[in-house]
Amino acid sequence: MRLDKFISQQLEISRAIAGREIRARNVTVDGEVVREAAFKVLPEHEVAHDGNVLLQQNGPRYFMLNKPEGYVCATEDEINPTILYFIEEPMAWKLHAAGRLDIDTTGLVLLTDDGQWSHRITSPRHHCEKTYRVTLAETVEPELVTRFADGIMLQGESELTKAAVLEILDDKQARVTLSEGRYHQVKRMFAACGNHVVALHRESVGDIALDEALEPGEYRPLTEAEILSINLPPELQKPLS
């Protein structure tokens, strides 16, 4: 990659400004000043700006975030703060959420700059399961277990939802596992059954469970095993029930 492009991406400035920084002798490579914008930056190079080392990105990145309420799963938003507020990584703006949560929904969000990997999570064809803990306004009736398994007709839809697993935790707490991701699906499924979701918290995506050590707003890189679990072929992934 050209040095001016690398500086531009790392500092989130224009290529023109990056070029001026290079010509002003503010950029070093392996401790030596480089004034050529076209200099080719290699993976083994240590590039610094004003003495601050700029880390090179070696391959795609994968993180889990414990999303708090009040943040949107977007790279930018004119009204609400985004989840990137919590991500202290170079070029964080290149990351995207692999499966969004509503502004009032908390819990596991996976972030990556690997488009194919995130597609395996979000594409209906891959049936990637998501599990949510749900707090409800009214008592969860036992017959809802069968209704969720049989599929529910949502308002404005023409097909039943796919089979979902409902586990009743107590009178007003439940755990729901879905293999699809329709708009506001959990909230709409309970609404169709005459109940109202008070709070929604995502616990897992596929075999990746939210790290209990992460406080709201904290994040960590995914382990190699967690990353690879998303790439498993459907026949090796755990069944819905």
C-alpha positions in Angstrom: 0.0 0.0 0.0 1.2 3.5 -0.8 2.4 5.5 2.2 0.0 8.4 1.7 -2.9 6.0 1.5 -1.8 4.2 4.6 -1.5 7.5 6.5 -4.8 8.7 5.2 -6.6 5.5 6.4 -4.8 5.4 9.8 -5.4 9.1 10.7 -8.8 9.3 8.9 -7.6 12.3 6.8 -7.6 13.1 3.1 -4.8 11.8 0.8 -3.8 15.4 0.2 -3.3 16.1 3.9 -1.5 12.8 4.3 0.9 13.9 1.5 1.6 17.2 3.3 2.3 15.3 6.5 4.8 13.1 4.7 6.5 16.0 3.0 6.7 17.9 6.3 8.9 15.0 7.6 6.3 14.0 10.2 6.3 10.4 9.0 8.9 7.7 9.7 9.3 4.1 8.5 11.4 1.9 10.7 12.7 5.1 12.4 13.8 6.8 9.2 12.0 9.9 7.7 10.3 9.1 4.4 9.2 11.9 2.2 7.9 10.0 -0.8 4.1 9.6 -0.8 4.4 6.6 -3.2 6.7 4.7 -0.8 5.3 1.1 -0.6 4.4 0.1 3.0 5.0 -3.6 3.7 3.6 -5.7 6.6 6.9 -5.8 8.3 7.4 -2.0 8.3 6.8 0.1 11.5 5.2 3.4 10.4 5.0 6.3 12.9 3.4 9.7 12.7 4.8 12.4 15.1 6.5 9.6 16.9 3.3 7.6 17.4 3.4 4.1 15.9 0.5 3.3 13.5 -0.4 -0.3 13.7 -0.9 -2.1 10.4 -4.0 -4.2 9.9 -3.0 -7.8 9.2 -6.0 -9.6 7.9 -9.7 -9.2 8.9 -10.7 -8.4 12.5 -13.4 -9.9 14.7 -14.7 -8.5 18.0 -17.6 -9.1 20.4 -19.2 -6.1 22.2 -21.6 -6.1 25.2 -23.9 -3.4 23.8 -25.6 -1.2 26.3 -29.0 0.4 25.7 -29.1 3.7 23.8 -26.6 3.0 21.0 -27.3 2.1 17.4 -25.5 -0.6 15.4 -24.2 1.7 12.7 -20.9 3.3 11.7 -22.4 6.7 11.9 -25.8 8.3 12.8 -26.9 11.9 12.8 -29.1 11.5 15.8 -28.0 8.7 18.1 -24.5 7.6 19.3 -23.2 4.4 17.6 -21.5 1.3 19.0 -18.2 2.4 17.5 -17.9 4.9 20.4 -16.7 1.9 22.5 -14.2 0.5 19.9 -10.7 1.7 20.4 -9.0 0.2 17.4 -7.2 1.6 14.3 -9.7 2.4 11.5 -12.6 1.4 13.7 -14.9 3.0 11.1 -14.2 0.0 8.8 -15.9 -2.4 11.2 -19.6 -3.2 10.9 -22.1 -5.1 13.0 -22.7 -8.7 11.8 -26.4 -8.6 12.8 -27.8 -5.4 14.3 -29.6 -4.9 17.5 -32.3 -2.2 18.1 -31.3 0.9 20.1 -33.1 -0.4 23.2 -31.8 -4.0 22.9 -28.6 -5.0 24.8 -26.1 -7.8 24.7 -23.9 -9.5 22.1 -22.9 -7.6 19.0 -20.3 -9.1 16.7 -18.2 -6.6 14.7 -15.9 -7.3 11.8 -14.5 -6.0 8.5 -14.9 -9.5 6.9 -18.0 -9.2 4.7 -18.2 -12.9 3.8 -18.0 -13.9 7.5 -20.8 -11.5 8.5 -22.9 -12.7 5.6 -22.9 -16.2 7.1 -24.5 -14.7 10.2 -27.0 -12.5 8.5 -28.0 -14.5 5.4 -31.3 -16.4 5.9 -29.7 -19.2 3.8 -27.3 -20.1 6.6 -29.9 -20.2 9.4 -27.5 -18.9 12.0 -29.2 -19.1 15.4 -29.5 -16.1 17.8 -30.6 -16.5 21.4 -32.2 -13.8 23.4 -33.2 -13.3 27.1 -36.6 -11.6 27.2 -38.4 -9.7 29.9 -42.1 -9.4 29.4 -45.0 -7.3 30.7 -47.3 -10.2 31.3 -47.0 -13.8 32.4 -45.5 -16.1 29.8 -48.2 -18.8 29.2 -46.9 -22.4 28.7 -48.8 -22.9 25.5 -46.5 -20.3 23.8 -43.8 -23.0 23.7 -45.8 -24.9 21.1 -46.9 -21.7 19.3 -43.3 -20.6 18.9 -42.3 -24.0 17.6 -45.1 -24.1 15.1 -44.5 -20.6 13.8 -46.4 -17.4 14.3 -48.0 -15.2 11.7 -46.7 -11.7 12.2 -48.7 -8.6 11.3 -48.0 -7.5 7.7 -46.3 -10.9 6.9 -47.4 -13.6 4.5 -45.6 -16.5 5.9 -45.3 -18.0 9.4 -42.1 -17.5 11.3 -39.7 -20.5 11.3 -39.6 -22.8 14.2 -38.3 -21.1 17.3 -37.4 -22.5 20.7 -39.0 -20.8 23.7 -37.8 -21.6 27.2 -39.8 -20.2 30.1 -37.4 -19.0 32.9 -40.0 -17.6 35.3 -43.4 -15.8 35.1 -42.1 -12.9 33.0 -38.7 -14.1 31.8 -38.0 -16.3 28.8 -35.2 -17.3 26.5 -35.9 -17.4 22.7 -33.7 -19.0 20.0 -34.4 -18.0 16.4 -32.9 -19.2 13.1 -34.0 -16.1 11.1 -33.9 -12.4 11.6 -37.0 -10.6 10.6 -37.5 -7.0 11.6 -38.2 -6.7 15.4 -39.0 -10.4 15.3 -38.9 -11.3 19.0 -41.0 -8.2 19.9 -43.5 -8.9 17.2 -43.8 -12.6 18.0 -44.8 -11.8 21.6 -47.0 -9.0 20.5 -48.9 -11.4 18.2 -49.4 -13.6 21.3 -50.8 -10.7 23.3 -47.7 -9.9 25.4 -45.2 -7.0 25.4 -41.4 -7.1 25.5 -40.1 -4.9 28.2 -36.4 -5.7 27.8 -34.4 -7.7 25.2 -30.9 -9.0 25.6 -29.0 -11.1 23.1 -26.9 -13.9 24.7 -25.4 -15.7 21.7 -25.0 -15.8 17.9 -24.4 -19.3 16.6 -21.9 -20.9 19.0 -20.5 -17.6 20.1 -21.8 -16.6 23.6 -21.5 -13.2 25.2 -18.4 -13.2 27.5 -19.8 -12.8 31.0 -16.6 -10.9 32.0 -17.6 -8.0 29.6 -19.4 -5.2 31.3 -21.8 -3.1 29.1 -19.7 -1.1 26.7 -16.7 -3.4 26.9 -15.4 -5.5 24.0 -12.7 -8.1 23.2 -11.3 -9.8 20.1 -12.9 -13.2 19.2 -10.9 -16.3 19.8 -9.9 -18.4 16.8 -12.4 -21.1 17.7 -15.2 -18.5 17.9 -14.3 -17.1 14.5 -14.1 -20.6 12.9 -17.4 -21.6 14.4 -19.3 -19.3 12.1 -17.6 -20.9 9.0 -18.7 -24.4 9.9 -20.9 -26.0 7.2 -24.6 -26.3 8.1 -24.3 -30.1 8.7 -21.8 -29.5 11.4 -23.6 -26.8 13.2 -25.8 -27.6 16.2 -29.5 -28.1 15.4 -32.2 -25.7 16.5 -33.7 -28.2 18.9 
